[in-house]
Amino acid sequence: MAIPEEYTRLRMDSLAKIVFSNWHFRRWLGLFFGIFFAFQAIVLNDLLLGFFSFFFLFQSITNSGCFGAKGCAVKINEEDNKASGLKEIEFKEVK
């Protein structure tokens, strides 16, 4: 099964839009903790703090995970479901 080309290419304009827009308190807080943990990882030479730093920095910069606008909820886009051919499931009651 081949992956469509539109999913394999990451467009720089969409990446810039994700990184530079929608900054809120939780995102700034995650960025602060990521930088703090990175500094501590370098000073203390601690690999575990380095992983925590990467985790917090990645989530806050990309606005993903629990630092996103909807918390830890999964994003549901109805338009993508319709475009991909997914149909809503119909159930019948069995007596």
C-alpha positions in Angstrom: 0.0 0.0 0.0 1.5 3.3 -1.1 1.4 6.4 1.0 -0.1 9.4 -0.9 2.4 12.0 -1.8 0.5 14.7 0.0 1.2 13.0 3.3 4.9 12.4 2.7 5.8 16.0 2.0 5.9 18.4 4.9 5.2 21.9 3.7 7.3 24.6 5.3 4.4 27.1 5.4 2.3 24.7 7.4 5.2 23.9 9.7 5.8 27.6 10.3 2.1 28.1 10.9 2.2 25.4 13.6 5.4 26.8 15.3 4.6 30.5 15.2 0.9 30.6 16.0 -1.5 29.8 18.8 0.9 30.3 21.7 -0.9 30.0 25.1 0.1 29.6 28.7 0.5 25.9 28.7 2.7 26.0 25.6 4.9 28.7 27.1 5.1 26.7 30.4 6.2 23.6 28.4 8.9 25.6 26.6 10.2 27.0 29.9 10.4 23.6 31.5 12.0 22.1 28.3 14.7 24.8 28.4 15.2 24.4 32.1 15.5 20.6 31.9 18.0 21.0 29.0 20.1 23.4 31.0 20.0 21.1 34.0 20.8 18.0 31.8 23.9 19.8 30.5 25.1 21.1 33.9 24.5 17.8 35.7 25.5 15.6 32.7 22.2 13.6 33.1 20.8 11.8 30.1 17.3 11.3 31.7 16.8 15.0 32.1 17.9 15.3 28.4 15.1 13.0 27.4 12.6 15.0 29.5 13.9 18.2 27.9 13.4 16.8 24.4 9.9 15.6 25.3 8.8 19.0 26.7 10.4 21.0 23.9 9.0 18.9 21.1 5.5 19.0 22.5 5.5 22.8 23.2 7.1 23.7 19.9 4.9 21.5 17.7 1.7 22.2 19.9 1.1 18.5 20.2 0.4 16.1 23.0 -0.9 17.4 26.2 0.4 20.9 25.5 -2.0 21.3 22.5 -5.1 23.5 22.6 -7.4 20.5 23.4 -5.2 19.0 26.1 -4.6 15.3 25.6 -7.7 14.8 23.4 -7.3 13.3 19.9 -8.1 15.7 17.1 -11.1 14.6 15.0 -11.5 16.2 11.6 -14.8 15.3 10.0 -13.7 16.7 6.6 -10.7 14.3 6.5 -13.0 11.4 7.3 -15.4 12.2 4.5 -12.5 12.7 2.0 -10.9 9.4 2.9 -14.2 7.5 2.3 -14.9 6.6 6.0 -18.6 6.2 6.6 -20.5 6.5 9.9 -21.4 3.1 11.3 -25.1 2.3 11.5 -26.3 -0.1 14.2 -29.4 -2.2 14.3 -30.9 -3.2 17.5 -31.3 -7.0 17.9 -34.1 -8.2 20.2 
